[in-house]
Amino acid sequence: MRVAELRVRGIGCESCVLPGKERALRLKGVRSVKVYGSLMEVEYDEKETDLEAVVKALEPFYLVTVESDKPLEQR
C-alpha cells in the first residue's frame, strides 16, 4: 500500500470535491481518498493501480500536482 499527497486546484466547496473523489474511488486499488482543503490524500494498492492512473482520473476535475508518494508505513 502507498499513500500519495496531491495538491489540487479547483476545489472551492464540498460539491467540487465529490466528483473527483468518487472517480478516484472507482479505480481498482484505491482504498481511500481524504481531502483537506487543497490537499488530497489517496491510499492505493500499487499492485492494482499506480499514481499515474490516479492523477489521470482526477485531471478532468482539477489541476493536480504530486507532493509526495510513499509507502503507507512511512507516512
HTML snippet that shows the backbone in 3Dmol.js (N, CA, C, O; Angstrom):
<script src="https://3Dmol.org/build/3Dmol-min.js"></script>
<div id="view" style="width:600px;height:400px;position:relative"></div>
<script>
const pdb = `
ATOM      1  N   MET A   1       0.838  -1.179   0.000  1.00  0.00           N
ATOM      2  CA  MET A   1       0.000   0.000   0.000  1.00  0.00           C
ATOM      3  C   MET A   1       0.884   1.244   0.000  1.00  0.00           C
ATOM      4  O   MET A   1       1.966   1.275   0.585  1.00  0.00           O
ATOM      5  N   ARG A   2       0.369   2.273  -0.687  1.00  0.00           N
ATOM      6  CA  ARG A   2       1.072   3.549  -0.755  1.00  0.00           C
ATOM      7  C   ARG A   2       0.085   4.661  -0.431  1.00  0.00           C
ATOM      8  O   ARG A   2      -1.130   4.479  -0.514  1.00  0.00           O
ATOM      9  N   VAL A   3       0.623   5.803  -0.064  1.00  0.00           N
ATOM     10  CA  VAL A   3      -0.199   6.990   0.158  1.00  0.00           C
ATOM     11  C   VAL A   3       0.423   8.148  -0.619  1.00  0.00           C
ATOM     12  O   VAL A   3       1.613   8.438  -0.495  1.00  0.00           O
ATOM     13  N   ALA A   4      -0.410   8.797  -1.417  1.00  0.00           N
ATOM     14  CA  ALA A   4       0.037   9.940  -2.208  1.00  0.00           C
ATOM     15  C   ALA A   4      -0.630  11.196  -1.676  1.00  0.00           C
ATOM     16  O   ALA A   4      -1.824  11.198  -1.375  1.00  0.00           O
ATOM     17  N   GLU A   5       0.145  12.257  -1.562  1.00  0.00           N
ATOM     18  CA  GLU A   5      -0.400  13.562  -1.218  1.00  0.00           C
ATOM     19  C   GLU A   5      -0.372  14.403  -2.485  1.00  0.00           C
ATOM     20  O   GLU A   5       0.679  14.611  -3.091  1.00  0.00           O
ATOM     21  N   LEU A   6      -1.534  14.874  -2.867  1.00  0.00           N
ATOM     22  CA  LEU A   6      -1.692  15.626  -4.101  1.00  0.00           C
ATOM     23  C   LEU A   6      -2.201  17.025  -3.791  1.00  0.00           C
ATOM     24  O   LEU A   6      -3.150  17.192  -3.025  1.00  0.00           O
ATOM     25  N   ARG A   7      -1.571  18.026  -4.384  1.00  0.00           N
ATOM     26  CA  ARG A   7      -2.063  19.398  -4.284  1.00  0.00           C
ATOM     27  C   ARG A   7      -3.042  19.563  -5.445  1.00  0.00           C
ATOM     28  O   ARG A   7      -2.679  19.345  -6.601  1.00  0.00           O
ATOM     29  N   VAL A   8      -4.275  19.946  -5.141  1.00  0.00           N
ATOM     30  CA  VAL A   8      -5.294  20.068  -6.182  1.00  0.00           C
ATOM     31  C   VAL A   8      -5.834  21.490  -6.216  1.00  0.00           C
ATOM     32  O   VAL A   8      -6.137  22.082  -5.180  1.00  0.00           O
ATOM     33  N   ARG A   9      -5.946  22.020  -7.414  1.00  0.00           N
ATOM     34  CA  ARG A   9      -6.553  23.335  -7.622  1.00  0.00           C
ATOM     35  C   ARG A   9      -7.872  23.111  -8.333  1.00  0.00           C
ATOM     36  O   ARG A   9      -7.953  22.324  -9.277  1.00  0.00           O
ATOM     37  N   GLY A  10      -8.895  23.797  -7.883  1.00  0.00           N
ATOM     38  CA  GLY A  10     -10.215  23.656  -8.481  1.00  0.00           C
ATOM     39  C   GLY A  10     -11.254  23.201  -7.481  1.00  0.00           C
ATOM     40  O   GLY A  10     -12.412  22.979  -7.837  1.00  0.00           O
ATOM     41  N   ILE A  11     -10.845  23.061  -6.224  1.00  0.00           N
ATOM     42  CA  ILE A  11     -11.790  22.702  -5.170  1.00  0.00           C
ATOM     43  C   ILE A  11     -12.197  23.985  -4.457  1.00  0.00           C
ATOM     44  O   ILE A  11     -11.377  24.647  -3.821  1.00  0.00           O
ATOM     45  N   GLY A  12     -13.474  24.321  -4.576  1.00  0.00           N
ATOM     46  CA  GLY A  12     -13.951  25.524  -3.918  1.00  0.00           C
ATOM     47  C   GLY A  12     -14.981  25.245  -2.845  1.00  0.00           C
ATOM     48  O   GLY A  12     -15.195  26.061  -1.949  1.00  0.00           O
ATOM     49  N   CYS A  13     -15.620  24.085  -2.938  1.00  0.00           N
ATOM     50  CA  CYS A  13     -16.661  23.733  -1.973  1.00  0.00           C
ATOM     51  C   CYS A  13     -16.848  22.218  -1.984  1.00  0.00           C
ATOM     52  O   CYS A  13     -16.214  21.513  -2.770  1.00  0.00           O
ATOM     53  N   GLU A  14     -17.718  21.724  -1.111  1.00  0.00           N
ATOM     54  CA  GLU A  14     -17.949  20.281  -0.999  1.00  0.00           C
ATOM     55  C   GLU A  14     -18.425  19.678  -2.320  1.00  0.00           C
ATOM     56  O   GLU A  14     -18.033  18.563  -2.667  1.00  0.00           O
ATOM     57  N   SER A  15     -19.262  20.400  -3.053  1.00  0.00           N
ATOM     58  CA  SER A  15     -19.752  19.852  -4.321  1.00  0.00           C
ATOM     59  C   SER A  15     -18.641  19.767  -5.367  1.00  0.00           C
ATOM     60  O   SER A  15     -18.764  19.014  -6.333  1.00  0.00           O
ATOM     61  N   CYS A  16     -17.562  20.524  -5.191  1.00  0.00           N
ATOM     62  CA  CYS A  16     -16.407  20.426  -6.089  1.00  0.00           C
ATOM     63  C   CYS A  16     -15.543  19.213  -5.751  1.00  0.00           C
ATOM     64  O   CYS A  16     -14.827  18.697  -6.610  1.00  0.00           O
ATOM     65  N   VAL A  17     -15.610  18.764  -4.512  1.00  0.00           N
ATOM     66  CA  VAL A  17     -14.805  17.630  -4.054  1.00  0.00           C
ATOM     67  C   VAL A  17     -15.373  16.311  -4.561  1.00  0.00           C
ATOM     68  O   VAL A  17     -14.623  15.443  -5.008  1.00  0.00           O
ATOM     69  N   LEU A  18     -16.684  16.157  -4.496  1.00  0.00           N
ATOM     70  CA  LEU A  18     -17.318  14.862  -4.738  1.00  0.00           C
ATOM     71  C   LEU A  18     -17.025  14.216  -6.086  1.00  0.00           C
ATOM     72  O   LEU A  18     -16.706  13.027  -6.107  1.00  0.00           O
ATOM     73  N   PRO A  19     -17.111  14.927  -7.221  1.00  0.00           N
ATOM     74  CA  PRO A  19     -16.890  14.225  -8.500  1.00  0.00           C
ATOM     75  C   PRO A  19     -15.512  13.578  -8.621  1.00  0.00           C
ATOM     76  O   PRO A  19     -15.406  12.429  -9.048  1.00  0.00           O
ATOM     77  N   GLY A  20     -14.471  14.294  -8.254  1.00  0.00           N
ATOM     78  CA  GLY A  20     -13.122  13.735  -8.348  1.00  0.00           C
ATOM     79  C   GLY A  20     -12.890  12.629  -7.343  1.00  0.00           C
ATOM     80  O   GLY A  20     -12.267  11.615  -7.661  1.00  0.00           O
ATOM     81  N   LYS A  21     -13.384  12.816  -6.139  1.00  0.00           N
ATOM     82  CA  LYS A  21     -13.231  11.805  -5.094  1.00  0.00           C
ATOM     83  C   LYS A  21     -13.926  10.511  -5.506  1.00  0.00           C
ATOM     84  O   LYS A  21     -13.351   9.430  -5.377  1.00  0.00           O
ATOM     85  N   GLU A  22     -15.154  10.613  -5.998  1.00  0.00           N
ATOM     86  CA  GLU A  22     -15.891   9.424  -6.429  1.00  0.00           C
ATOM     87  C   GLU A  22     -15.196   8.730  -7.596  1.00  0.00           C
ATOM     88  O   GLU A  22     -15.142   7.501  -7.648  1.00  0.00           O
ATOM     89  N   ARG A  23     -14.668   9.507  -8.523  1.00  0.00           N
ATOM     90  CA  ARG A  23     -13.983   8.908  -9.675  1.00  0.00           C
ATOM     91  C   ARG A  23     -12.720   8.172  -9.239  1.00  0.00           C
ATOM     92  O   ARG A  23     -12.442   7.076  -9.726  1.00  0.00           O
ATOM     93  N   ALA A  24     -11.961   8.762  -8.335  1.00  0.00           N
ATOM     94  CA  ALA A  24     -10.746   8.103  -7.841  1.00  0.00           C
ATOM     95  C   ALA A  24     -11.095   6.821  -7.098  1.00  0.00           C
ATOM     96  O   ALA A  24     -10.413   5.808  -7.254  1.00  0.00           O
ATOM     97  N   LEU A  25     -12.154   6.855  -6.289  1.00  0.00           N
ATOM     98  CA  LEU A  25     -12.538   5.668  -5.519  1.00  0.00           C
ATOM     99  C   LEU A  25     -13.024   4.524  -6.404  1.00  0.00           C
ATOM    100  O   LEU A  25     -13.018   3.370  -5.977  1.00  0.00           O
ATOM    101  N   ARG A  26     -13.441   4.829  -7.623  1.00  0.00           N
ATOM    102  CA  ARG A  26     -13.856   3.774  -8.555  1.00  0.00           C
ATOM    103  C   ARG A  26     -12.674   3.009  -9.142  1.00  0.00           C
ATOM    104  O   ARG A  26     -12.851   1.914  -9.676  1.00  0.00           O
ATOM    105  N   LEU A  27     -11.480   3.568  -9.050  1.00  0.00           N
ATOM    106  CA  LEU A  27     -10.299   2.879  -9.569  1.00  0.00           C
ATOM    107  C   LEU A  27     -10.006   1.652  -8.719  1.00  0.00           C
ATOM    108  O   LEU A  27     -10.003   1.721  -7.490  1.00  0.00           O
ATOM    109  N   LYS A  28      -9.763   0.545  -9.377  1.00  0.00           N
ATOM    110  CA  LYS A  28      -9.394  -0.664  -8.650  1.00  0.00           C
ATOM    111  C   LYS A  28      -8.086  -0.392  -7.911  1.00  0.00           C
ATOM    112  O   LYS A  28      -7.116   0.078  -8.507  1.00  0.00           O
ATOM    113  N   GLY A  29      -8.064  -0.686  -6.634  1.00  0.00           N
ATOM    114  CA  GLY A  29      -6.862  -0.495  -5.841  1.00  0.00           C
ATOM    115  C   GLY A  29      -6.863   0.744  -4.971  1.00  0.00           C
ATOM    116  O   GLY A  29      -6.084   0.819  -4.021  1.00  0.00           O
ATOM    117  N   VAL A  30      -7.719   1.728  -5.265  1.00  0.00           N
ATOM    118  CA  VAL A  30      -7.793   2.922  -4.418  1.00  0.00           C
ATOM    119  C   VAL A  30      -8.622   2.571  -3.192  1.00  0.00           C
ATOM    120  O   VAL A  30      -9.775   2.158  -3.311  1.00  0.00           O
ATOM    121  N   ARG A  31      -8.034   2.736  -2.025  1.00  0.00           N
ATOM    122  CA  ARG A  31      -8.682   2.345  -0.765  1.00  0.00           C
ATOM    123  C   ARG A  31      -9.367   3.510  -0.063  1.00  0.00           C
ATOM    124  O   ARG A  31     -10.416   3.335   0.556  1.00  0.00           O
ATOM    125  N   SER A  32      -8.776   4.702  -0.157  1.00  0.00           N
ATOM    126  CA  SER A  32      -9.415   5.859   0.473  1.00  0.00           C
ATOM    127  C   SER A  32      -8.933   7.144  -0.178  1.00  0.00           C
ATOM    128  O   SER A  32      -7.835   7.218  -0.729  1.00  0.00           O
ATOM    129  N   VAL A  33      -9.786   8.150  -0.097  1.00  0.00           N
ATOM    130  CA  VAL A  33      -9.464   9.493  -0.579  1.00  0.00           C
ATOM    131  C   VAL A  33      -9.935  10.465   0.497  1.00  0.00           C
ATOM    132  O   VAL A  33     -11.114  10.494   0.849  1.00  0.00           O
ATOM    133  N   LYS A  34      -9.006  11.254   1.013  1.00  0.00           N
ATOM    134  CA  LYS A  34      -9.331  12.260   2.030  1.00  0.00           C
ATOM    135  C   LYS A  34      -8.923  13.622   1.490  1.00  0.00           C
ATOM    136  O   LYS A  34      -7.875  13.767   0.862  1.00  0.00           O
ATOM    137  N   VAL A  35      -9.759  14.608   1.741  1.00  0.00           N
ATOM    138  CA  VAL A  35      -9.496  15.951   1.236  1.00  0.00           C
ATOM    139  C   VAL A  35      -9.405  16.921   2.407  1.00  0.00           C
ATOM    140  O   VAL A  35     -10.293  16.986   3.258  1.00  0.00           O
ATOM    141  N   TYR A  36      -8.307  17.671   2.426  1.00  0.00           N
ATOM    142  CA  TYR A  36      -8.062  18.696   3.442  1.00  0.00           C
ATOM    143  C   TYR A  36      -7.785  20.003   2.712  1.00  0.00           C
ATOM    144  O   TYR A  36      -6.632  20.312   2.412  1.00  0.00           O
ATOM    145  N   GLY A  37      -8.816  20.762   2.428  1.00  0.00           N
ATOM    146  CA  GLY A  37      -8.643  21.995   1.671  1.00  0.00           C
ATOM    147  C   GLY A  37      -8.173  21.674   0.262  1.00  0.00           C
ATOM    148  O   GLY A  37      -8.883  21.010  -0.493  1.00  0.00           O
ATOM    149  N   SER A  38      -6.985  22.136  -0.098  1.00  0.00           N
ATOM    150  CA  SER A  38      -6.457  21.866  -1.437  1.00  0.00           C
ATOM    151  C   SER A  38      -5.491  20.678  -1.454  1.00  0.00           C
ATOM    152  O   SER A  38      -4.816  20.443  -2.456  1.00  0.00           O
ATOM    153  N   LEU A  39      -5.423  19.931  -0.352  1.00  0.00           N
ATOM    154  CA  LEU A  39      -4.571  18.743  -0.281  1.00  0.00           C
ATOM    155  C   LEU A  39      -5.447  17.495  -0.300  1.00  0.00           C
ATOM    156  O   LEU A  39      -6.399  17.385   0.474  1.00  0.00           O
ATOM    157  N   MET A  40      -5.128  16.572  -1.172  1.00  0.00           N
ATOM    158  CA  MET A  40      -5.862  15.321  -1.281  1.00  0.00           C
ATOM    159  C   MET A  40      -4.905  14.187  -0.942  1.00  0.00           C
ATOM    160  O   MET A  40      -3.801  14.116  -1.482  1.00  0.00           O
ATOM    161  N   GLU A  41      -5.327  13.306  -0.052  1.00  0.00           N
ATOM    162  CA  GLU A  41      -4.530  12.151   0.354  1.00  0.00           C
ATOM    163  C   GLU A  41      -5.210  10.900  -0.198  1.00  0.00           C
ATOM    164  O   GLU A  41      -6.374  10.632   0.098  1.00  0.00           O
ATOM    165  N   VAL A  42      -4.473  10.140  -1.002  1.00  0.00           N
ATOM    166  CA  VAL A  42      -5.030   8.954  -1.651  1.00  0.00           C
ATOM    167  C   VAL A  42      -4.226   7.731  -1.234  1.00  0.00           C
ATOM    168  O   VAL A  42      -3.019   7.665  -1.466  1.00  0.00           O
ATOM    169  N   GLU A  43      -4.900   6.764  -0.617  1.00  0.00           N
ATOM    170  CA  GLU A  43      -4.272   5.484  -0.288  1.00  0.00           C
ATOM    171  C   GLU A  43      -4.624   4.500  -1.392  1.00  0.00           C
ATOM    172  O   GLU A  43      -5.791   4.343  -1.752  1.00  0.00           O
ATOM    173  N   TYR A  44      -3.596   3.836  -1.929  1.00  0.00           N
ATOM    174  CA  TYR A  44      -3.848   2.893  -3.017  1.00  0.00           C
ATOM    175  C   TYR A  44      -2.895   1.711  -2.936  1.00  0.00           C
ATOM    176  O   TYR A  44      -1.812   1.792  -2.357  1.00  0.00           O
ATOM    177  N   ASP A  45      -3.333   0.617  -3.532  1.00  0.00           N
ATOM    178  CA  ASP A  45      -2.540  -0.607  -3.604  1.00  0.00           C
ATOM    179  C   ASP A  45      -1.771  -0.584  -4.921  1.00  0.00           C
ATOM    180  O   ASP A  45      -2.365  -0.673  -5.996  1.00  0.00           O
ATOM    181  N   GLU A  46      -0.467  -0.465  -4.833  1.00  0.00           N
ATOM    182  CA  GLU A  46       0.365  -0.351  -6.046  1.00  0.00           C
ATOM    183  C   GLU A  46       0.367  -1.622  -6.880  1.00  0.00           C
ATOM    184  O   GLU A  46       0.848  -1.604  -8.013  1.00  0.00           O
ATOM    185  N   LYS A  47      -0.153  -2.718  -6.358  1.00  0.00           N
ATOM    186  CA  LYS A  47      -0.272  -3.949  -7.143  1.00  0.00           C
ATOM    187  C   LYS A  47      -1.487  -3.901  -8.062  1.00  0.00           C
ATOM    188  O   LYS A  47      -1.582  -4.679  -9.011  1.00  0.00           O
ATOM    189  N   GLU A  48      -2.420  -2.987  -7.780  1.00  0.00           N
ATOM    190  CA  GLU A  48      -3.649  -2.903  -8.560  1.00  0.00           C
ATOM    191  C   GLU A  48      -3.759  -1.641  -9.405  1.00  0.00           C
ATOM    192  O   GLU A  48      -4.449  -1.637 -10.424  1.00  0.00           O
ATOM    193  N   THR A  49      -3.090  -0.578  -8.996  1.00  0.00           N
ATOM    194  CA  THR A  49      -3.106   0.670  -9.761  1.00  0.00           C
ATOM    195  C   THR A  49      -1.815   1.424  -9.475  1.00  0.00           C
ATOM    196  O   THR A  49      -1.007   0.995  -8.651  1.00  0.00           O
ATOM    197  N   ASP A  50      -1.626   2.539 -10.152  1.00  0.00           N
ATOM    198  CA  ASP A  50      -0.429   3.346  -9.903  1.00  0.00           C
ATOM    199  C   ASP A  50      -0.818   4.820  -9.791  1.00  0.00           C
ATOM    200  O   ASP A  50      -1.954   5.203 -10.070  1.00  0.00           O
ATOM    201  N   LEU A  51       0.133   5.618  -9.384  1.00  0.00           N
ATOM    202  CA  LEU A  51      -0.126   7.037  -9.166  1.00  0.00           C
ATOM    203  C   LEU A  51      -0.546   7.736 -10.456  1.00  0.00           C
ATOM    204  O   LEU A  51      -1.390   8.631 -10.431  1.00  0.00           O
ATOM    205  N   GLU A  52       0.028   7.339 -11.559  1.00  0.00           N
ATOM    206  CA  GLU A  52      -0.327   7.952 -12.842  1.00  0.00           C
ATOM    207  C   GLU A  52      -1.813   7.776 -13.147  1.00  0.00           C
ATOM    208  O   GLU A  52      -2.458   8.709 -13.624  1.00  0.00           O
ATOM    209  N   ALA A  53      -2.359   6.599 -12.879  1.00  0.00           N
ATOM    210  CA  ALA A  53      -3.783   6.347 -13.112  1.00  0.00           C
ATOM    211  C   ALA A  53      -4.653   7.204 -12.198  1.00  0.00           C
ATOM    212  O   ALA A  53      -5.704   7.694 -12.611  1.00  0.00           O
ATOM    213  N   VAL A  54      -4.215   7.379 -10.966  1.00  0.00           N
ATOM    214  CA  VAL A  54      -4.960   8.213 -10.018  1.00  0.00           C
ATOM    215  C   VAL A  54      -4.986   9.658 -10.506  1.00  0.00           C
ATOM    216  O   VAL A  54      -6.042  10.289 -10.531  1.00  0.00           O
ATOM    217  N   VAL A  55      -3.836  10.177 -10.890  1.00  0.00           N
ATOM    218  CA  VAL A  55      -3.752  11.559 -11.367  1.00  0.00           C
ATOM    219  C   VAL A  55      -4.610  11.737 -12.617  1.00  0.00           C
ATOM    220  O   VAL A  55      -5.329  12.729 -12.731  1.00  0.00           O
ATOM    221  N   LYS A  56      -4.546  10.800 -13.549  1.00  0.00           N
ATOM    222  CA  LYS A  56      -5.353  10.893 -14.772  1.00  0.00           C
ATOM    223  C   LYS A  56      -6.843  10.895 -14.461  1.00  0.00           C
ATOM    224  O   LYS A  56      -7.616  11.571 -15.139  1.00  0.00           O
ATOM    225  N   ALA A  57      -7.251  10.144 -13.443  1.00  0.00           N
ATOM    226  CA  ALA A  57      -8.662  10.117 -13.054  1.00  0.00           C
ATOM    227  C   ALA A  57      -9.113  11.467 -12.499  1.00  0.00           C
ATOM    228  O   ALA A  57     -10.273  11.847 -12.657  1.00  0.00           O
ATOM    229  N   LEU A  58      -8.213  12.184 -11.857  1.00  0.00           N
ATOM    230  CA  LEU A  58      -8.554  13.465 -11.234  1.00  0.00           C
ATOM    231  C   LEU A  58      -8.432  14.655 -12.181  1.00  0.00           C
ATOM    232  O   LEU A  58      -9.093  15.672 -11.970  1.00  0.00           O
ATOM    233  N   GLU A  59      -7.606  14.552 -13.216  1.00  0.00           N
ATOM    234  CA  GLU A  59      -7.315  15.695 -14.085  1.00  0.00           C
ATOM    235  C   GLU A  59      -8.528  16.306 -14.780  1.00  0.00           C
ATOM    236  O   GLU A  59      -8.505  17.509 -15.039  1.00  0.00           O
ATOM    237  N   PRO A  60      -9.584  15.562 -15.100  1.00  0.00           N
ATOM    238  CA  PRO A  60     -10.748  16.242 -15.689  1.00  0.00           C
ATOM    239  C   PRO A  60     -11.413  17.245 -14.736  1.00  0.00           C
ATOM    240  O   PRO A  60     -12.152  18.125 -15.178  1.00  0.00           O
ATOM    241  N   PHE A  61     -11.153  17.114 -13.444  1.00  0.00           N
ATOM    242  CA  PHE A  61     -11.798  17.957 -12.447  1.00  0.00           C
ATOM    243  C   PHE A  61     -10.875  19.012 -11.840  1.00  0.00           C
ATOM    244  O   PHE A  61     -11.327  20.096 -11.471  1.00  0.00           O
ATOM    245  N   TYR A  62      -9.590  18.697 -11.737  1.00  0.00           N
ATOM    246  CA  TYR A  62      -8.661  19.559 -11.004  1.00  0.00           C
ATOM    247  C   TYR A  62      -7.310  19.652 -11.716  1.00  0.00           C
ATOM    248  O   TYR A  62      -6.970  18.822 -12.560  1.00  0.00           O
ATOM    249  N   LEU A  63      -6.560  20.680 -11.351  1.00  0.00           N
ATOM    250  CA  LEU A  63      -5.148  20.765 -11.711  1.00  0.00           C
ATOM    251  C   LEU A  63      -4.402  20.078 -10.573  1.00  0.00           C
ATOM    252  O   LEU A  63      -4.494  20.515  -9.425  1.00  0.00           O
ATOM    253  N   VAL A  64      -3.665  19.012 -10.872  1.00  0.00           N
ATOM    254  CA  VAL A  64      -3.079  18.147  -9.845  1.00  0.00           C
ATOM    255  C   VAL A  64      -1.559  18.238  -9.868  1.00  0.00           C
ATOM    256  O   VAL A  64      -0.941  18.151 -10.929  1.00  0.00           O
ATOM    257  N   THR A  65      -0.962  18.413  -8.692  1.00  0.00           N
ATOM    258  CA  THR A  65       0.481  18.370  -8.510  1.00  0.00           C
ATOM    259  C   THR A  65       0.786  17.340  -7.429  1.00  0.00           C
ATOM    260  O   THR A  65       0.200  17.383  -6.347  1.00  0.00           O
ATOM    261  N   VAL A  66       1.694  16.422  -7.714  1.00  0.00           N
ATOM    262  CA  VAL A  66       2.069  15.400  -6.737  1.00  0.00           C
ATOM    263  C   VAL A  66       3.033  16.012  -5.727  1.00  0.00           C
ATOM    264  O   VAL A  66       4.102  16.499  -6.095  1.00  0.00           O
ATOM    265  N   GLU A  67       2.651  15.986  -4.462  1.00  0.00           N
ATOM    266  CA  GLU A  67       3.502  16.476  -3.376  1.00  0.00           C
ATOM    267  C   GLU A  67       4.401  15.356  -2.858  1.00  0.00           C
ATOM    268  O   GLU A  67       5.589  15.567  -2.614  1.00  0.00           O
ATOM    269  N   SER A  68       3.825  14.158  -2.691  1.00  0.00           N
ATOM    270  CA  SER A  68       4.606  13.011  -2.223  1.00  0.00           C
ATOM    271  C   SER A  68       3.881  11.722  -2.577  1.00  0.00           C
ATOM    272  O   SER A  68       2.677  11.720  -2.836  1.00  0.00           O
ATOM    273  N   ASP A  69       4.627  10.636  -2.583  1.00  0.00           N
ATOM    274  CA  ASP A  69       4.093   9.293  -2.835  1.00  0.00           C
ATOM    275  C   ASP A  69       4.996   8.328  -2.081  1.00  0.00           C
ATOM    276  O   ASP A  69       6.129   8.078  -2.491  1.00  0.00           O
ATOM    277  N   LYS A  70       4.485   7.785  -0.968  1.00  0.00           N
ATOM    278  CA  LYS A  70       5.308   6.969  -0.072  1.00  0.00           C
ATOM    279  C   LYS A  70       4.601   5.669   0.277  1.00  0.00           C
ATOM    280  O   LYS A  70       3.380   5.565   0.157  1.00  0.00           O
ATOM    281  N   PRO A  71       5.369   4.687   0.705  1.00  0.00           N
ATOM    282  CA  PRO A  71       4.735   3.501   1.293  1.00  0.00           C
ATOM    283  C   PRO A  71       3.906   3.939   2.504  1.00  0.00           C
ATOM    284  O   PRO A  71       4.311   4.834   3.246  1.00  0.00           O
ATOM    285  N   LEU A  72       2.769   3.319   2.695  1.00  0.00           N
ATOM    286  CA  LEU A  72       1.850   3.697   3.768  1.00  0.00           C
ATOM    287  C   LEU A  72       2.519   3.713   5.134  1.00  0.00           C
ATOM    288  O   LEU A  72       2.241   4.591   5.951  1.00  0.00           O
ATOM    289  N   GLU A  73       3.390   2.761   5.386  1.00  0.00           N
ATOM    290  CA  GLU A  73       4.029   2.684   6.704  1.00  0.00           C
ATOM    291  C   GLU A  73       5.042   3.804   6.953  1.00  0.00           C
ATOM    292  O   GLU A  73       5.470   3.986   8.093  1.00  0.00           O
ATOM    293  N   GLN A  74       5.440   4.562   5.922  1.00  0.00           N
ATOM    294  CA  GLN A  74       6.376   5.687   6.090  1.00  0.00           C
ATOM    295  C   GLN A  74       5.659   7.019   6.233  1.00  0.00           C
ATOM    296  O   GLN A  74       6.307   8.062   6.311  1.00  0.00           O
ATOM    297  N   ARG A  75       4.392   7.002   6.267  1.00  0.00           N
ATOM    298  CA  ARG A  75       3.579   8.219   6.314  1.00  0.00           C
ATOM    299  C   ARG A  75       3.758   8.971   7.567  1.00  0.00           C
ATOM    300  O   ARG A  75       3.138  10.018   7.752  1.00  0.00           O
TER     301      ARG A  75
END
`;
const viewer = $3Dmol.createViewer("view");
viewer.addModel(pdb, "pdb");
viewer.setStyle({}, {cartoon: {color: "spectrum"}});
viewer.zoomTo();
viewer.render();
</script>
